[in-house]
């Protein structure tokens, strides 16, 4: 076999090798997409890492009940520290809040929850109120309710997440 014949046979094998490589790349891509969908599905069923807020000292709880201002300050602080409210995300989602230069936490407390706006990507206000209509009937803020008692009751905060007896 001459050098010329050897080059021709290698060149003839090259398209087949490239075709096999292309098929393998396509298989890996489809496999990756399937795994990403599985991760999203699993993420939706698991609560984010969150600990129930510490219960304030009894005299402070009594003071808060007597003073609406103290109660409001506590609620604002609770939401800021919870990990479910993402101020930057909220401002990016709701242009009107950003344009008004409003404090996103205060906006969510005063208007956002009643307008069914979400405080972040991991808490779905409409979903929570749909599953637990008593919260809406009582005029409670759904995120505050979840932080104060819903977390301990294993309530669902987004679609696909188990709740109550499902857990």
KOLNURO-926310 format. One line per field, with one value per residue: x, y, z negated of N, C-alpha, C in turn; residue in one letter; residue number from 1. Coordinates in nm, 4 decimals. Example, Ala and Ser with C-alpha at 12.3 -4.5 7.8 and 13.67 -1.06 7.14 Angstrom:
BEGIN
n.east = 1.3190:1.2850
n.north = -0.5690:-0.2250
n.up = -0.7800:-0.7080
ca.east = 1.2300:1.3670
ca.north = -0.4500:-0.1060
ca.up = -0.7800:-0.7140
c.east = 1.3200:1.2900
c.north = -0.3300:0.0030
c.up = -0.7800:-0.7870
res = A:S
n = 1:2
This chain:
BEGIN
n.east = 0.0840:0.0599:0.1655:-0.0191:-0.2550:-0.3041:-0.3639:-0.6047:-0.7777:-0.7883:-0.9030:-1.1519:-1.2581:-1.2888:-1.5352:-1.7245:-1.6362:-1.6683:-1.9437:-2.0286:-1.9277:-2.0813:-2.3386:-2.3002:-2.2532:-2.5038:-2.6604:-2.5526:-2.6210:-2.9049:-2.9359:-2.8281:-3.0182:-3.2434:-3.1598:-3.1375:-3.4085:-3.4998:-3.3630:-3.4807:-3.7426:-3.7061:-3.6045:-3.8266:-3.9830:-3.8615:-3.8203:-3.6631:-3.3543:-3.4270:-3.4760:-3.6997:-3.8098:-3.6647:-3.8419:-3.9603:-3.8830:-4.1130:-4.2086:-4.1433:-4.3040:-4.5552:-4.5355:-4.5148:-4.7693:-4.9169:-4.8192:-4.8461:-4.6483:-4.4091:-4.4717:-4.4875:-4.2214:-4.0971:-4.2073:-4.1059:-3.8312:-3.8256:-3.9047:-3.6966:-3.4816:-3.5434:-3.4745:-3.6385:-3.7347:-3.6228:-3.4798:-3.3544:-3.4331:-3.7107:-3.7337:-3.6396:-3.8381:-4.0686:-4.1218:-4.2566:-4.2237:-3.9512:-3.9231:-4.0661:-3.8958:-3.9379:-3.9157:-3.8589:-3.9412:-4.1235:-4.3081:-4.3974:-4.5184:-4.7231:-4.8606:-4.7837:-4.8316:-5.1114:-5.1604:-5.0867:-4.8159:-4.4922:-4.2496:-4.0000:-3.8106:-3.8648:-4.0992:-4.4357:-4.6884:-4.9617:-5.0057:-4.9749:-5.1867:-5.3991:-5.3923:-5.4330:-5.6853:-5.7921:-5.6023:-5.5981:-5.8617:-5.8516:-5.6979:-5.4245:-5.0724:-4.9246:-4.6521:-4.5532:-4.7225:-4.6352:-4.3705:-4.4083:-4.5831:-4.6460:-4.4174:-4.3440:-4.5623:-4.5265:-4.6153:-4.6909:-4.5008:-4.4685:-4.5633:-4.5685:-4.4360:-4.4607:-4.7292:-4.8642:-5.0345:-4.9118:-4.6396
n.north = -0.1166:0.2140:0.5429:0.7292:0.5818:0.5133:0.7599:0.8179:0.6159:0.6859:0.9369:0.8641:0.7376:0.9427:1.1094:0.9251:0.8890:1.1499:1.1710:0.9786:1.0990:1.3333:1.2248:1.1214:1.3567:1.4784:1.2903:1.3209:1.5870:1.5767:1.4084:1.5676:1.7779:1.6360:1.5656:1.8207:1.8964:1.7068:1.7922:2.0462:1.9655:1.8194:2.0216:2.1840:2.0320:2.0374:2.2216:2.5415:2.6027:2.7011:2.8422:2.8405:3.1530:3.2950:3.2881:3.5783:3.7340:3.7206:3.9717:4.1469:4.0544:4.1162:4.3957:4.4518:4.3793:4.5807:4.8052:4.9220:5.0240:4.9062:4.6433:4.6519:4.7199:4.4890:4.2995:4.3900:4.3552:4.0785:3.9805:4.0817:3.9298:3.6660:3.5095:3.4289:3.6508:3.8436:4.1287:4.2532:4.0839:4.1220:4.3935:4.3788:4.2240:4.3766:4.6564:4.8957:4.9308:4.9666:5.2010:5.3802:5.3966:5.2709:5.1091:4.7744:4.5717:4.7014:4.7756:4.5195:4.4328:4.6279:4.6406:4.4502:4.1731:4.1606:4.2150:3.9852:3.9496:3.8054:3.7519:3.6613:3.4201:3.1749:3.1653:3.1491:3.3600:3.3591:3.0840:2.9988:3.1363:3.0269:2.7572:2.7848:2.9346:3.0562:3.2281:3.4453:3.5266:3.6172:3.8359:3.8257:3.8610:3.6555:3.5667:3.6470:3.4934:3.2371:3.2468:3.2793:3.0716:2.8854:2.7540:2.5782:2.4146:2.2764:2.3825:2.4322:2.6288:2.6806:2.5755:2.2231:2.1547:1.9464:1.9414:1.9724:1.6816:1.5511:1.5394
n.up = 0.0000:0.0876:-0.0188:0.0707:0.1040:-0.1605:-0.2776:-0.1455:-0.2441:-0.5156:-0.4976:-0.4024:-0.6233:-0.8032:-0.7751:-0.8773:-1.1423:-1.2377:-1.2161:-1.4023:-1.6332:-1.6369:-1.6782:-1.9342:-2.0804:-2.0532:-2.1941:-2.4514:-2.4997:-2.5023:-2.7197:-2.9210:-2.9259:-3.0119:-3.2677:-3.3801:-3.3835:-3.5683:-3.7974:-3.8332:-3.8864:-4.1243:-4.2861:-4.3106:-4.4788:-4.7213:-5.0200:-5.0573:-5.2304:-5.5394:-5.8504:-6.1209:-6.2454:-6.5396:-6.8426:-6.9830:-7.2970:-7.5714:-7.6986:-7.4880:-7.2812:-7.3854:-7.3979:-7.1242:-7.0410:-7.1505:-7.0282:-6.7146:-6.5520:-6.6447:-6.5856:-6.3055:-6.2416:-6.3320:-6.1551:-5.9085:-5.9534:-5.9919:-5.7398:-5.5795:-5.6709:-5.6193:-5.3924:-5.1902:-5.0716:-4.8135:-4.7462:-4.5210:-4.3133:-4.3305:-4.2616:-3.9987:-3.8817:-3.9077:-3.7646:-3.8234:-4.0985:-4.1183:-3.9651:-4.1210:-4.3264:-4.5665:-4.8864:-4.8595:-5.0429:-5.2123:-5.0179:-4.9368:-5.1750:-5.2076:-4.9590:-4.7616:-4.8298:-4.8368:-4.5746:-4.4611:-4.4080:-4.3903:-4.6467:-4.5914:-4.3978:-4.5161:-4.6563:-4.6076:-4.5975:-4.5072:-4.4827:-4.7491:-4.8763:-4.7370:-4.8136:-5.0857:-5.1731:-5.4007:-5.5014:-5.3264:-5.3638:-5.6236:-5.5906:-5.6152:-5.5635:-5.3299:-5.3212:-5.5717:-5.7318:-5.6609:-5.7559:-6.0305:-6.1148:-5.9115:-5.8115:-6.0179:-6.0016:-5.7725:-5.5248:-5.1783:-4.9550:-4.6919:-4.3599:-4.3084:-4.5351:-4.8177:-5.0620:-5.3923:-5.4613:-5.2530:-5.2898
ca.east = 0.0000:0.1414:0.1275:-0.1369:-0.3701:-0.3234:-0.4317:-0.7421:-0.8581:-0.8071:-0.9988:-1.2829:-1.3050:-1.3099:-1.6765:-1.7946:-1.5954:-1.7340:-2.0859:-2.0431:-1.9030:-2.1980:-2.4468:-2.2679:-2.2752:-2.6485:-2.7081:-2.5118:-2.7000:-3.0389:-2.9232:-2.8093:-3.1469:-3.3294:-3.1119:-3.1748:-3.5518:-3.5120:-3.3165:-3.5855:-3.8565:-3.6683:-3.5919:-3.9620:-4.0448:-3.7885:-3.8175:-3.5287:-3.3015:-3.4836:-3.5074:-3.8095:-3.7540:-3.6623:-3.9585:-3.9149:-3.9034:-4.2539:-4.2413:-4.1337:-4.4240:-4.6654:-4.5144:-4.5473:-4.9146:-4.9704:-4.7672:-4.8468:-4.5186:-4.3133:-4.5132:-4.4480:-4.0746:-4.0644:-4.2434:-4.0082:-3.7044:-3.8463:-3.9037:-3.5611:-3.3865:-3.5962:-3.4143:-3.7374:-3.7543:-3.5025:-3.5100:-3.3113:-3.5231:-3.8409:-3.7229:-3.6257:-3.9653:-4.1755:-4.0633:-4.3228:-4.1640:-3.8181:-3.9389:-4.1103:-3.7865:-3.9969:-3.8492:-3.9310:-4.0044:-4.2412:-4.4057:-4.4586:-4.6076:-4.8381:-4.9349:-4.7407:-4.8970:-5.2529:-5.1601:-5.0367:-4.6777:-4.4058:-4.1365:-3.8764:-3.8369:-3.8943:-4.2270:-4.5417:-4.7963:-5.0920:-5.0121:-4.9944:-5.3222:-5.4930:-5.3960:-5.4747:-5.7708:-5.8195:-5.5033:-5.6491:-5.9860:-5.8156:-5.6189:-5.2864:-4.9697:-4.8903:-4.5128:-4.5431:-4.7871:-4.5460:-4.2546:-4.4470:-4.6388:-4.6558:-4.2959:-4.3550:-4.6733:-4.4860:-4.7035:-4.6300:-4.4809:-4.4622:-4.6193:-4.4838:-4.3841:-4.5640:-4.7795:-4.9471:-5.0329:-4.8312:-4.4987
ca.north = 0.0000:0.3343:0.6532:0.7941:0.4972:0.5214:0.8875:0.8068:0.5337:0.7651:1.0428:0.8015:0.7045:1.0663:1.1473:0.8315:0.9211:1.2761:1.1419:0.9108:1.1986:1.4212:1.1510:1.1139:1.4909:1.4960:1.2070:1.3844:1.7091:1.5367:1.3552:1.6837:1.8470:1.5524:1.5796:1.9547:1.8913:1.6323:1.8802:2.1461:1.8977:1.7896:2.1480:2.2314:1.9541:2.0539:2.3591:2.5977:2.5971:2.8110:2.8026:2.9179:3.2665:3.2805:3.3470:3.6884:3.7320:3.7480:4.1151:4.2110:4.0158:4.1952:4.5334:4.4559:4.3743:4.7109:4.9105:4.8869:5.0621:4.7996:4.5243:4.6725:4.7101:4.3475:4.2316:4.4300:4.2872:3.9356:3.9547:4.1087:3.8279:3.5301:3.4325:3.4093:3.7791:3.8887:4.2663:4.2804:4.0072:4.1892:4.5164:4.3408:4.1699:4.4765:4.7849:5.0084:4.9476:5.0235:5.3390:5.4614:5.3914:5.2269:5.0001:4.6556:4.4990:4.7790:4.7623:4.3868:4.4298:4.7161:4.6227:4.3379:4.0445:4.1686:4.2148:3.8518:3.9552:3.7125:3.8191:3.6040:3.3057:3.0519:3.1759:3.1863:3.4172:3.3096:2.9416:2.9878:3.1801:2.9314:2.6367:2.8184:3.0534:3.1207:3.3347:3.5602:3.5708:3.6893:3.9538:3.8080:3.8591:3.5134:3.5396:3.6559:3.3751:3.1228:3.2599:3.2681:2.9404:2.7939:2.6730:2.4693:2.3285:2.2172:2.4296:2.4433:2.7687:2.6927:2.4565:2.1042:2.1261:1.8790:2.0189:1.9048:1.5354:1.4980:1.5309
ca.up = 0.0000:0.0982:-0.1073:0.1261:0.0734:-0.3051:-0.3032:-0.0959:-0.3345:-0.6380:-0.4628:-0.3875:-0.7582:-0.8774:-0.7869:-0.9663:-1.2794:-1.2731:-1.2299:-1.5317:-1.7366:-1.6375:-1.7436:-2.0783:-2.1355:-2.0612:-2.3045:-2.5769:-2.5152:-2.5438:-2.8548:-3.0090:-2.9376:-3.0955:-3.4052:-3.4262:-3.4157:-3.6937:-3.9057:-3.8557:-3.9491:-4.2621:-4.3576:-4.3402:-4.5857:-4.8454:-5.0683:-5.0645:-5.3655:-5.6151:-5.9871:-6.1763:-6.3200:-6.6851:-6.9080:-7.0688:-7.4406:-7.6014:-7.7104:-7.3567:-7.2069:-7.4403:-7.3512:-6.9808:-7.0260:-7.1916:-6.9415:-6.5730:-6.4947:-6.6783:-6.5109:-6.1663:-6.2352:-6.3466:-6.0296:-5.8062:-5.9851:-5.9709:-5.5956:-5.5273:-5.7154:-5.6037:-5.2843:-5.0845:-5.0052:-4.7436:-4.7070:-4.3841:-4.2261:-4.3363:-4.1822:-3.8577:-3.8347:-3.9135:-3.7234:-3.8892:-4.2316:-4.0948:-3.9181:-4.2353:-4.4243:-4.6925:-4.9563:-4.8139:-5.1545:-5.2521:-4.9098:-4.9440:-5.2912:-5.1912:-4.8353:-4.6787:-4.8578:-4.7970:-4.4279:-4.4281:-4.3619:-4.4631:-4.7116:-4.5387:-4.3105:-4.5892:-4.7270:-4.5144:-4.6773:-4.4601:-4.5168:-4.8941:-4.9092:-4.6775:-4.8979:-5.2222:-5.1566:-5.5292:-5.5207:-5.2504:-5.4279:-5.7463:-5.5552:-5.6589:-5.4609:-5.3169:-5.3571:-5.7180:-5.7883:-5.6418:-5.8447:-6.1711:-6.1493:-5.7979:-5.8003:-6.1160:-5.9605:-5.6431:-5.4180:-5.0464:-4.9178:-4.5457:-4.2937:-4.3045:-4.6686:-4.8978:-5.1745:-5.4925:-5.4659:-5.1429:-5.3263
c.east = 0.0889:0.0903:0.0012:-0.2635:-0.4044:-0.3984:-0.5781:-0.8295:-0.8845:-0.9102:-1.1397:-1.3423:-1.3424:-1.4580:-1.7555:-1.7611:-1.6621:-1.8832:-2.1134:-2.0264:-2.0233:-2.3166:-2.4244:-2.2910:-2.4251:-2.7078:-2.6748:-2.5930:-2.8411:-3.0389:-2.9082:-2.9415:-3.2436:-3.2891:-3.1473:-3.3227:-3.5740:-3.4704:-3.4215:-3.7051:-3.8259:-3.6566:-3.7290:-4.0247:-3.9770:-3.7954:-3.6746:-3.4825:-3.3466:-3.5076:-3.6182:-3.7509:-3.7621:-3.7838:-3.9096:-3.9533:-4.0454:-4.2844:-4.2356:-4.2564:-4.5445:-4.6558:-4.5533:-4.6977:-4.9789:-4.9293:-4.7619:-4.7136:-4.4124:-4.3440:-4.4673:-4.2966:-4.0299:-4.0935:-4.1443:-3.8762:-3.7133:-3.8389:-3.7647:-3.4649:-3.4272:-3.5285:-3.5114:-3.7663:-3.6218:-3.5322:-3.4719:-3.4004:-3.6581:-3.8393:-3.7100:-3.7565:-4.0721:-4.1176:-4.1260:-4.2636:-4.0265:-3.8291:-3.9835:-4.0031:-3.8390:-3.9101:-3.9249:-4.0012:-4.1323:-4.3494:-4.4742:-4.5561:-4.7358:-4.9242:-4.9077:-4.8143:-5.0439:-5.2677:-5.1064:-4.8972:-4.5947:-4.2879:-4.0008:-3.9107:-3.8796:-4.0237:-4.3307:-4.6635:-4.9325:-5.1112:-5.0442:-5.1375:-5.4280:-5.5058:-5.4550:-5.5609:-5.8028:-5.7232:-5.5497:-5.7760:-5.9581:-5.7301:-5.4735:-5.1913:-4.9208:-4.7460:-4.4939:-4.6072:-4.6958:-4.4290:-4.2906:-4.5019:-4.6407:-4.5356:-4.3041:-4.4650:-4.6469:-4.5794:-4.6239:-4.6184:-4.4659:-4.5164:-4.5185:-4.4273:-4.4930:-4.6100:-4.8627:-4.9286:-4.9473:-4.6858:-4.4622
c.north = 0.1236:0.4391:0.7219:0.7151:0.5042:0.6502:0.8810:0.7251:0.6075:0.8743:0.9863:0.7687:0.8289:1.1070:1.0545:0.8610:1.0506:1.2547:1.0732:1.0104:1.2935:1.3531:1.1445:1.2488:1.5171:1.4144:1.2716:1.5106:1.6751:1.4814:1.4693:1.7566:1.7674:1.5636:1.7175:1.9607:1.8156:1.7174:1.9853:2.0848:1.8664:1.9167:2.2001:2.1558:1.9743:2.1987:2.4111:2.5885:2.7216:2.7598:2.8941:3.0337:3.2420:3.3504:3.4567:3.6667:3.7794:3.8970:4.1888:4.1765:4.0968:4.3407:4.5488:4.4559:4.5082:4.8221:4.8623:4.9187:4.9564:4.6728:4.5350:4.6615:4.5650:4.2723:4.2648:4.3574:4.1376:3.9010:3.9765:3.9931:3.6854:3.4469:3.4036:3.5395:3.8229:4.0248:4.2946:4.2078:4.0775:4.3149:4.4861:4.2890:4.2778:4.6155:4.9039:5.0352:5.0122:5.1694:5.4318:5.4730:5.3573:5.1177:4.8730:4.5784:4.5702:4.7687:4.6264:4.3782:4.5083:4.6813:4.4904:4.2083:4.0474:4.1735:4.0822:3.8551:3.8611:3.7875:3.7707:3.4812:3.1788:3.0568:3.2274:3.2297:3.3610:3.1628:2.9242:3.0257:3.0872:2.8056:2.6640:2.9451:3.1250:3.2362:3.4605:3.6151:3.6517:3.8123:3.9455:3.8134:3.7149:3.4808:3.5464:3.5338:3.2536:3.1285:3.2346:3.1291:2.8400:2.7033:2.5525:2.3697:2.2606:2.2564:2.4492:2.5903:2.7887:2.5645:2.3415:2.0658:2.0582:1.9672:1.9324:1.7559:1.4729:1.4739:1.4007
c.up = 0.0000:0.0011:-0.0612:0.0924:-0.0755:-0.3411:-0.2588:-0.1904:-0.4658:-0.6134:-0.4496:-0.5243:-0.8384:-0.8848:-0.8801:-1.1124:-1.3263:-1.2956:-1.3643:-1.6458:-1.7486:-1.7069:-1.8943:-2.1465:-2.1514:-2.1751:-2.4386:-2.6040:-2.5647:-2.6862:-2.9566:-3.0311:-3.0255:-3.2426:-3.4623:-3.4629:-3.5473:-3.8126:-3.9360:-3.9269:-4.0959:-4.3452:-4.3972:-4.4557:-4.7203:-4.8925:-5.0666:-5.2088:-5.4402:-5.7559:-6.0365:-6.2564:-6.4702:-6.7448:-7.0022:-7.2147:-7.4720:-7.6180:-7.5753:-7.2722:-7.2543:-7.3960:-7.2047:-6.9591:-7.0602:-7.0962:-6.7965:-6.5064:-6.5225:-6.5999:-6.3657:-6.1507:-6.2457:-6.2173:-5.9181:-5.8293:-5.9568:-5.8221:-5.5378:-5.5570:-5.6772:-5.4948:-5.1700:-5.0099:-4.9448:-4.6830:-4.5619:-4.2834:-4.2170:-4.2497:-4.0333:-3.7996:-3.8194:-3.8900:-3.7957:-4.0277:-4.2173:-4.0533:-4.0302:-4.3428:-4.5633:-4.7557:-4.9203:-4.9259:-5.1973:-5.1444:-4.9155:-5.0612:-5.2654:-5.0699:-4.7640:-4.7039:-4.8166:-4.6451:-4.3723:-4.3657:-4.4486:-4.5237:-4.6609:-4.4565:-4.3839:-4.6689:-4.6287:-4.5952:-4.6370:-4.4958:-4.6656:-4.9322:-4.8504:-4.7649:-5.0361:-5.2188:-5.2873:-5.5554:-5.4482:-5.3166:-5.5540:-5.7177:-5.5970:-5.5395:-5.4496:-5.3554:-5.5081:-5.7834:-5.7779:-5.7394:-5.9903:-6.2049:-6.0339:-5.7809:-5.8935:-6.0795:-5.8261:-5.5299:-5.2895:-5.0063:-4.7673:-4.4835:-4.2888:-4.4386:-4.7510:-5.0136:-5.2669:-5.4946:-5.3561:-5.1826:-5.3880
res = X:X:X:X:X:X:X:X:X:X:X:X:X:X:X:X:X:X:X:X:X:X:X:X:X:X:X:X:X:X:X:X:X:X:X:X:X:X:X:X:X:X:X:X:X:X:X:X:X:X:X:X:X:X:X:X:X:X:X:X:X:X:X:X:X:X:X:X:X:X:X:X:X:X:X:X:X:X:X:X:X:X:X:X:X:X:X:X:X:X:X:X:X:X:X:X:X:X:X:X:X:X:X:X:X:X:X:X:X:X:X:X:X:X:X:X:X:X:X:X:X:X:X:X:X:X:X:X:X:X:X:X:X:X:X:X:X:X:X:X:X:X:X:X:X:X:X:X:X:X:X:X:X:X:X:X:X:X:X:X:X:X:X:X:X:X:X
n = 1:2:3:4:5:6:7:8:9:10:11:12:13:14:15:16:17:18:19:20:21:22:23:24:25:26:27:28:29:30:31:32:33:34:35:36:37:38:39:40:41:42:43:44:45:46:47:48:49:50:51:52:53:54:55:56:57:58:59:60:61:62:63:64:65:66:67:68:69:70:71:72:73:74:75:76:77:78:79:80:81:82:83:84:85:86:87:88:89:90:91:92:93:94:95:96:97:98:99:100:101:102:103:104:105:106:107:108:109:110:111:112:113:114:115:116:117:118:119:120:121:122:123:124:125:126:127:128:129:130:131:132:133:134:135:136:137:138:139:140:141:142:143:144:145:146:147:148:149:150:151:152:153:154:155:156:157:158:159:160:161:162:163:164:165:166:167
